[in-house]
Amino acid sequence: MIEKYRHLAWSNPNMNAEGLLKQALLHPQFESLIDFVSIMGLSTVERVWESLRCCAKNPLALETDRMLKKIREKYSS
């Protein structure tokens, strides 16, 4: 399933899964975040997001936060 997100790293076709996850978090789309959570686990996605969130000025940070909150709510119910 991760192969479908190779376009997130078009300039680096050998990028590993965590690198693709970082790109997905910085360019959030609900479907891709759900896919990464199902592959890597919610705790991994949230850990990677916390490391990015505090270090990068991302204009979409609020959007990523909102999507992860919805996913977290769904997983905990």
C-alpha positions as CSV (number, residue, x, y, z in Angstrom):
1,M,0.0,0.0,0.0
2,I,2.9,2.4,0.7
3,E,3.9,2.1,-3.0
4,K,0.8,4.1,-3.9
5,Y,2.4,7.1,-2.1
6,R,5.7,7.1,-4.0
7,H,4.6,10.2,-5.7
8,L,5.2,12.1,-2.4
9,A,8.9,11.6,-3.0
10,W,9.1,11.7,-6.7
11,S,12.7,13.0,-6.6
12,N,13.8,10.1,-4.3
13,P,12.3,6.8,-5.4
14,N,14.3,5.0,-2.7
15,M,12.7,6.9,0.2
16,N,11.8,4.6,3.1
17,A,8.4,4.3,4.6
18,E,9.1,6.8,7.4
19,G,10.2,9.4,4.8
20,L,7.0,8.9,2.9
21,L,5.0,9.2,6.1
22,K,6.7,12.6,6.8
23,Q,5.8,13.8,3.4
24,A,2.2,12.6,3.9
25,L,2.0,14.5,7.2
26,L,3.4,17.7,5.7
27,H,0.9,17.4,2.7
28,P,-2.1,16.0,4.5
29,Q,-4.8,14.1,2.8
30,F,-7.2,12.1,5.0
31,E,-7.0,8.9,3.0
32,S,-3.2,8.8,3.0
33,L,-3.0,9.4,6.8
34,I,-5.5,6.6,7.4
35,D,-3.4,4.3,5.2
36,F,-0.2,5.1,7.0
37,V,-1.9,4.6,10.4
38,S,-3.2,1.2,9.2
39,I,0.3,0.2,8.0
40,M,2.6,1.8,10.7
41,G,0.2,2.2,13.7
42,L,-1.3,5.3,15.2
43,S,1.5,5.7,17.8
44,T,4.2,5.8,15.1
45,V,2.3,8.3,13.0
46,E,1.8,10.5,16.0
47,R,5.4,10.2,17.1
48,V,6.7,11.2,13.7
49,W,4.2,14.1,13.5
50,E,5.3,15.4,16.9
51,S,8.9,15.5,15.7
52,L,7.9,17.4,12.5
53,R,5.4,19.7,14.1
54,C,7.8,21.2,16.6
55,C,10.6,21.7,14.1
56,A,8.9,22.7,10.8
57,K,6.8,25.7,10.0
58,N,4.0,24.0,8.2
59,P,1.1,26.1,7.2
60,L,-1.0,22.9,7.1
61,A,-0.2,21.9,10.7
62,L,-3.7,22.7,11.9
63,E,-5.2,20.6,9.1
64,T,-2.9,17.6,10.0
65,D,-3.7,18.0,13.7
66,R,-7.4,18.0,12.8
67,M,-7.2,14.9,10.7
68,L,-5.1,13.0,13.2
69,K,-7.6,13.9,16.0
70,K,-10.4,12.5,13.9
71,I,-8.4,9.3,13.3
72,R,-7.5,9.0,17.0
73,E,-11.2,9.4,18.0
74,K,-12.2,6.7,15.5
75,Y,-9.4,4.3,16.7
76,S,-10.3,4.8,20.4
77,S,-14.0,4.2,20.0
